[in-house]
């Protein structure tokens, strides 16, 4: 799959959003004790990026992320 097409096509991203098994093949994603949720810091650590990079992506793409579903806590 061409990465540029994936970046540009929300429909294509939605079609592969459920395929999370590849993430575990890269490395384990640490989760909170409930086994389902992660913090913004955990996501940043997993992808080896700064916290602000994740926050910026969430800000720019909140509607799409919440439709997949991403939830935020205050």
Backbone as CSV, one residue per row, in Angstrom:
resi,resn,N_x,N_y,N_z,CA_x,CA_y,CA_z,C_x,C_y,C_z
1,UNK,0.847,-1.174,0.000,0.000,0.000,0.000,0.892,1.236,0.000
2,UNK,0.593,2.161,-0.841,1.350,3.388,-0.950,1.051,4.276,0.259
3,UNK,2.085,4.656,1.001,1.901,5.461,2.209,1.260,6.812,1.918
4,UNK,1.595,7.417,0.795,1.016,8.720,0.460,-0.491,8.626,0.271
5,UNK,-0.940,7.555,-0.369,-2.371,7.361,-0.574,-3.051,7.176,0.774
6,UNK,-2.447,6.416,1.664,-3.002,6.193,2.991,-3.103,7.496,3.771
7,UNK,-2.099,8.338,3.639,-2.120,9.621,4.330,-3.201,10.551,3.789
8,UNK,-3.475,10.467,2.505,-4.429,11.376,1.874,-5.870,10.880,1.905
9,UNK,-6.089,9.598,2.082,-7.436,9.033,1.962,-8.008,8.595,3.306
10,UNK,-8.956,9.360,3.799,-9.611,8.996,5.061,-10.338,7.662,4.902
11,UNK,-10.961,7.435,3.768,-11.682,6.193,3.517,-10.745,4.997,3.605
12,UNK,-9.576,5.107,3.018,-8.605,4.021,3.072,-8.125,3.803,4.507
13,UNK,-7.880,4.883,5.233,-7.466,4.749,6.641,-8.540,4.037,7.447
14,UNK,-9.795,4.379,7.202,-10.889,3.732,7.920,-10.952,2.246,7.613
15,UNK,-10.599,1.864,6.383,-10.660,0.454,5.999,-9.574,-0.385,6.667
16,UNK,-8.507,0.235,7.130,-7.428,-0.516,7.776,-7.316,-0.230,9.271
17,UNK,-8.188,0.601,9.807,-8.105,1.015,11.213,-8.211,-0.155,12.175
18,UNK,-8.938,-1.183,11.815,-9.123,-2.340,12.697,-7.921,-3.283,12.694
19,UNK,-7.014,-3.119,11.782,-5.871,-4.022,11.646,-4.725,-3.578,12.551
20,UNK,-4.891,-3.776,13.836,-3.891,-3.312,14.804,-2.874,-4.395,15.155
21,UNK,-3.058,-5.590,14.656,-2.149,-6.687,14.986,-0.707,-6.414,14.614
22,UNK,-0.488,-5.644,13.575,0.878,-5.331,13.151,1.627,-4.527,14.207
23,UNK,0.902,-3.737,14.987,1.561,-2.930,16.025,2.289,-3.816,17.015
24,UNK,1.664,-4.924,17.432,2.299,-5.826,18.386,3.518,-6.519,17.796
25,UNK,3.563,-6.657,16.477,4.728,-7.269,15.843,5.927,-6.326,15.870
26,UNK,5.660,-5.022,15.934,6.735,-4.040,16.008,7.272,-3.998,17.425
27,UNK,6.386,-3.761,18.375,6.705,-3.816,19.801,5.406,-3.725,20.571
28,UNK,5.440,-4.154,21.809,4.225,-4.173,22.619,3.819,-2.751,22.998
29,UNK,2.539,-2.490,22.911,1.991,-1.212,23.338,1.565,-1.348,24.787
30,UNK,2.158,-0.558,25.648,1.774,-0.574,27.059,0.381,0.034,27.183
31,UNK,-0.441,-0.570,28.015,-1.792,-0.061,28.239,-2.019,0.142,29.730
32,UNK,-3.052,0.900,30.038,-3.434,1.114,31.429,-3.983,-0.193,32.011
33,UNK,-4.145,-0.276,33.331,-4.593,-1.530,33.958,-5.896,-2.116,33.400
34,UNK,-6.746,-1.303,32.781,-7.984,-1.847,32.215,-7.737,-2.652,30.949
35,UNK,-6.504,-2.617,30.432,-6.147,-3.396,29.247,-6.615,-2.820,27.931
36,UNK,-7.226,-1.636,27.956,-7.772,-1.054,26.731,-7.292,0.352,26.435
37,UNK,-7.037,1.118,27.446,-6.771,2.539,27.254,-5.294,2.861,27.407
38,UNK,-4.899,3.960,26.764,-3.529,4.464,26.853,-3.572,5.968,27.085
39,UNK,-2.496,6.485,27.597,-2.379,7.933,27.753,-1.686,8.508,26.532
40,UNK,-1.765,9.797,26.409,-1.076,10.477,25.311,0.426,10.209,25.406
41,UNK,0.963,10.212,26.602,2.387,9.930,26.805,2.727,8.520,26.337
42,UNK,1.863,7.558,26.611,2.112,6.172,26.184,2.164,6.060,24.656
43,UNK,1.284,6.794,23.997,1.278,6.793,22.530,2.570,7.417,22.008
44,UNK,2.964,8.536,22.586,4.201,9.206,22.168,5.400,8.285,22.376
45,UNK,5.444,7.608,23.515,6.557,6.685,23.783,6.569,5.533,22.794
46,UNK,5.394,4.984,22.475,5.309,3.875,21.529,5.879,4.270,20.166
47,UNK,5.467,5.441,19.687,5.913,5.875,18.363,7.238,6.623,18.394
48,UNK,7.796,6.764,19.599,9.099,7.417,19.778,9.107,8.830,19.220
49,UNK,8.062,9.570,19.584,7.941,10.973,19.201,7.664,11.784,20.455
50,UNK,7.765,13.078,20.344,7.482,13.946,21.468,5.993,14.033,21.752
51,UNK,5.678,14.353,22.976,4.295,14.498,23.406,3.557,15.539,22.568
52,UNK,4.235,16.621,22.242,3.602,17.685,21.446,3.245,17.217,20.040
53,UNK,4.001,16.276,19.489,3.670,15.742,18.159,2.325,15.022,18.190
54,UNK,2.095,14.231,19.229,0.824,13.520,19.358,-0.305,14.519,19.594
55,UNK,-0.074,15.473,20.474,-1.107,16.477,20.755,-1.476,17.257,19.498
56,UNK,-0.500,17.575,18.684,-0.743,18.314,17.448,-1.570,17.476,16.466
57,UNK,-1.227,16.196,16.340,-1.996,15.316,15.454,-3.435,15.177,15.936
58,UNK,-3.619,15.052,17.238,-4.975,14.958,17.787,-5.747,16.240,17.494
59,UNK,-5.104,17.361,17.685,-5.767,18.643,17.427,-6.185,18.756,15.958
60,UNK,-5.298,18.357,15.063,-5.566,18.488,13.625,-6.580,17.475,13.104
61,UNK,-6.704,16.318,13.777,-7.522,15.231,13.244,-8.517,14.680,14.271
62,UNK,-8.931,15.517,15.211,-9.815,15.074,16.302,-11.072,14.369,15.787
63,UNK,-11.765,14.943,14.807,-13.009,14.337,14.310,-12.785,12.913,13.819
64,UNK,-11.756,12.720,13.032,-11.473,11.384,12.499,-11.086,10.425,13.621
65,UNK,-10.255,10.868,14.545,-9.824,9.995,15.632,-10.982,9.607,16.537
66,UNK,-11.844,10.533,16.836,-12.981,10.224,17.700,-13.999,9.322,17.010
67,UNK,-14.003,9.284,15.695,-14.924,8.407,14.988,-14.401,6.974,14.930
68,UNK,-13.201,6.702,15.429,-12.590,5.376,15.295,-12.563,4.447,16.507
69,UNK,-12.867,4.541,17.635,-13.178,5.702,18.462,-12.009,6.050,19.372
70,UNK,-11.695,7.282,19.433,-10.735,7.796,20.404,-11.556,8.609,21.393
71,UNK,-11.277,8.428,22.649,-11.946,9.239,23.659,-10.882,9.958,24.463
72,UNK,-11.230,11.118,24.932,-10.302,11.877,25.752,-10.922,12.088,27.114
73,UNK,-10.075,12.101,28.105,-10.534,12.353,29.476,-9.949,13.675,29.940
74,UNK,-10.674,14.347,30.751,-10.215,15.634,31.274,-9.268,15.407,32.427
